[in-house]
Amino acid sequence: MIEFQQVTKKYGRGYALNNVSFQLDKGKIYGLIGPNGSGKSTTLKMIAGLVHPSSGQVLVDGIPSSRRVADRVAYLTELDMFYPSFTVKDTIQFAATQFSDFQMDKADELLIFMKLDPDKKVKQLSKGNRGRLKLVVVLARNTPILLLDEPFSGLDPMVRDSIVKGLLSYIDFDNQTVIITTHEILEVESILDEVIGIKDGNIIARHHVEELREREGLSVLDWMKKNL
């Protein structure tokens, strides 16, 4: 479904990715983990067609990634991309006009799950509630690929765990692939199928989470501390 073929991305003299090759399959949740500046966000942007390789190729369903893959990819960025004067309801309705795959009934369910007031303006929302709204907009899309870049940033630790586990109810594992970059390893580990470690633009390891626990006796967080 997603394939990186000897992909390099340079910014000036530095490398965001350095001759990276890997493949991701349908119906799994992948955790892309590594230190800040390791290349995680660049990887997601390449899949979404927002950034192009300096060399090599990124394929989505066999097609070179570009803005033309937007109908296959729902991308949650770390940045706030909302109109501050819009209400939550306005934001949802606007998203529905932008994406033909947007499911209003699912968005309504997610608003209740995320405990968001539809009539509240975006500029009045806390950082955590803006993060919840971004999740609503992305998860309400019926796309085969979901890219979540630090989706739990700003969320209250007391509710983060319940939101992470609740997300499983809104993912179609028969048809969707999810890639998450996050520093909240403890909360997200329980829903990951595979973890991919990236450092200085290089893929340094890849493991099935269950095998990591059973064979090496390590949690993802322990493995990350040991290797990254």
Buried (B, 14 or more C-beta within 10 A) or exposed (E): BBBBBEBBBBEEEEBBBBBBEBEBEBBBBBBBBBEEEBBBBBBBBBBBBBBBBEEBBBBBEEEBBEEEBBEBBBBBBBEEEBEEEBBBBBBBBBBBEEBEEBBEEBBBBBBEBBEBEBEBBBEEBEEBBBBBBBBBBBBBBBBBBBBBBBBBBBBEEEBBBEBBEEBEEBBEEEEBBBBBBBBBBBBBBEBBBBBBBBBBBBBEEEBBBEEBBEEEEBBBEBBBEEBB
